[in-house]
Each structure stands twice: as C-alpha cells, then as structure tokens.
Amino acid sequence: MFKFPKKKTEVSTEVLVRFIWVSSFLAMIFTLPPLGLFLGIYYLTGELIIGAVIGFGVHFVILAFSGRISKIITKLMS
C-alpha cells in the first residue's frame, strides 16, 4: 500500500566524529557548570540543600537552551 524509502545505513566517519565531539561538548556544558556551582556552594557554605537547588536550577536553565547551544557547537565544528 505504502512504499517507504529505504533507510540510509552507511554513515561517513566524518559525520560520526563530528557527532562524538558535539555530544561530548554538550555533555560537558550540561554537567560541569551546575556541578561546579553545587560543589562550590557546598564547600564554601556547608549548605547541601542550597547548593543542590542552585545546581539543579542552573542545569535546567542550560537544558532549556540546549537546542541553541547544539546548533552553535555544530556550526563551530563544521
């Protein structure tokens, strides 16, 4: 009834390497700043809850802009 196009199974190594680099940079951008804030607040003030709330808040703000960040990093890697 419907004819679907065949899936592309061959991917060039250049695309795979770019995918790995962009994914690695995104992972670092999503985790290192909130983790640094959490640990910095915890070690400077001793307040676990405040550090966790601020760390999670920053993490989710960064996630809100993840599409834009991904586009920028992809353009830089091209």
Beta strands, then each sheet from edge to edge (+ up, - down):
end
